Amino acid sequence: MNIKIISLAALFFLSSCLPSPSSVLSLLLSDPDTGIVGKWDFRTSYLPGQEDGFKAGEVNVSVENLVNSDYIGSYYVFNADGTYRSLHTEGLTEEYIEGRWSFDEKDSLLRFETNKATQQKIFKVNYLKNNKLSLSDVRPAEQGKKTSYLDKLYTEISHHYTFQADEDVVDTEHDYTVREANDWRIKPQKPETDGQIRERIAANIDYAIMYLDAHLESKKKSIRYAGLASPFMFASNGIALHPMERVKAWKDMFYSYEQAVLGHGFLKEAFATHIKVPENKSHVELQRHLLVEIKRQVLKRNSI
């Protein structure tokens, strides 16, 4: 009997010394090697209850395959100083966002704040392990609702998201997530000259080149082109120019639709020129070569 009492007491002592799940999560988030600092690419989106997948007909579909194409290309980059930058893609729109992030240890909530007072995104962190980050989207609660402390601030979870760590981009010469590489996304406040439009197009192409360079440097087996806000269709045998109705995210970077049409015309002129195609190149190397030549043609005509 005494042995059992001592064992139970020891067990109680040991369990009381263990950190709470939220404390463990807080340590994981702040750990420089396994923590949240770095780049996280969107992978899947699913509803609560689908954690173990769902049945499509007679086939069990894994959550890993529940890719919502609306968000492909989205990413978050968390910095150790509490700042972040992200690309949010949804359907045919893209938005580059910067701000600050913080972690609420009490409720395991990850908060994002931007310089826009009306924008505040809140996620519940489910887990961070094996280079995967699981978040749940939490929406602001209705005002005046008499509920618990947590429910006063948040309503029920609406969606789950998973992100995969990407260690091959941030702090490299091919880091296309930095603000300087994304300035072309900022819509001008007044009409631009033909020369300024060409420079904007060239900056957009530079971004795509950096994106391809990051892929080539990492030697990844596959590449996703979502998030480029590009007017180009990338294929194994080169690139083609999309028609205007297929390039909404690209059109959004211009002052007006008329100026976007003008820019699209500049690209048509560039495609009409003869470009020598190199041999014995991978499809990504070929695409990069063509982008460099198209950019050169766009800027060359600016100097005529």
Beta strands, then each sheet from edge to edge (+ up, - down):
strand 1: 38-46
strand 2: 54-56
strand 3: 59-61
strand 4: 75-78
strand 5: 83-90
strand 6: 93-104
strand 7: 109-114
strand 8: 120-129
strand 9: 132-140
strand 10: 154-166
strand 11: 232-235
strand 12: 238-241
sheet 1: 1+ 4- 5+ 6- 7+ 8- 9+ 10- 1+
sheet 2: 2+ 3-
sheet 3: 11+ 12-
end
